[in-house]
Amino acid sequence: MRRFAPILLFALPAAAHAQNAEGGFSWTDPLFPGFWMAWTPATLAFFLFIFGSIAFMGVLEWRNPGGAPRDGILGLRTTRGDRLFIWLLGSAYIFLAWIGIFGTPLWGGLALAIGWGVFCFWKV
């Protein structure tokens, strides 16, 4: 928990500043106006999720070395890290296809991406 304290100290106050003109919360308003990257609460949540997933995989690998390889339905021998990568890459394509076909909101794409993740860790 101590390792994540700097991230939380950065993330929580930054997310609290993301308020639109009416004073409510906005996922798309910049956290740091004028910064080189458009850090919004959504991009911050995305990167925290990615880094958290990698850290969780590192903890699992530390506790149970070897990556728990298995043969899945794709005919590949995959480890936990491979399945995470396949899930993240597939989810990116799912969201791109959803935006291209349906546009926003992305709740349907999110449901498909979560389903794809369950499938990847269960069968791949």
N, C-alpha and C positions, 0 to 999 in steps of 0.2 A: 504494500500500500504506500510505503514511503517513496517508492520510485515514481508513482503516478501523481504524487502531490504537486510537483511543478506543473504538470499538464493541467491538473484541475485548477490550480491557482491562476493559470493563464486562461483556461477555457470558460470557467464560470463567470468571471467578471466581464469577459469579452462578450459572451452571449447576452448578458444582461443589458449591454449597451445597444444592442440591435433593436431599436425601436423606431417605428415609422413616425411620420409627422403627427399622426393622431395620438401618439403616445403608447400604442399597443405594440406587441411583439411582431416582428417581421422576419421571415426566413430569408428574404432576399436583400435586405438593407445591409450595406457594408459595415463590418465591425470597426475597420480602420480606414476612414475616408482618405483618399490620396495615396494609399499604399500600393505597391507595384502589383499585388495580387488581390483579387476581389474576395477577401475573406468574409464570407457570410456565415451565419450560424449553420447553414446547410453544408457548406464546404468544410467547416470545422468539424461538424458531426461525422461527415464522411471520412475525413482523415483520421479522426480519433477511432472510428470503427475499424479502419484498415490497420492502424498501428496496434490497436487492442487485439485484433484477430491474430496478428503476427506474434504479439507477445504471448497470447494464450497458447498458440501452437508451440512456442519456445518452451513454455512451462510444461506442456504435455510431453514434449520431447525430452526435457530434462528429467521428468518423473518416470517416463516409460520410453527409453531410447529405442530407436529402430523405426519409428514412424508407423507401426502397425500395418505393414504392407498386406495387400490382398488383391485377388483377381476379381475384377468387376465385369459388368455386362459389356463394357466397351472393348474387352479383350486386352486391357492394359493392366499391368501390375502397378497399383498406385499406393502411395503413402498418404498420411493425413495432410501433409503440405501440398501434395499433388492435387488432392481432392479440393482443398481450399482454393488453389489457383484455378482449377477448372470451374469451380463455382463462381469465383469473382469474374473471370473472363466471360463466362456464359451470361452472368448477370448484366455485365456491361452491354453485351449484344442484345439482351432482352430489353433493356431500357432504351437503347438506341432504336430498336425496331418499334417499341411502343410509342416513342416520341414521333417517329416518322409516320406511323400509321394512324395513331389516335390523338397525338398531341398531349396536352395536359388535361387533367391531373394524372399523376403517375401511380395512383394507388393500385390499379390493375397490374401494372408492370412490377410493382413491389410484390404483390401477391405471387405473380409468376416467378420472380427471382427467388423468393423464399421457398416456393415449391421446388424450384430447380436445385436450391441448396440442400433441401431435405433429400431429394433424389440423389444428388452427388455423394453425400456422406452416407447414404443408405445402400446404394446399389453400384456406384462406380468404384 
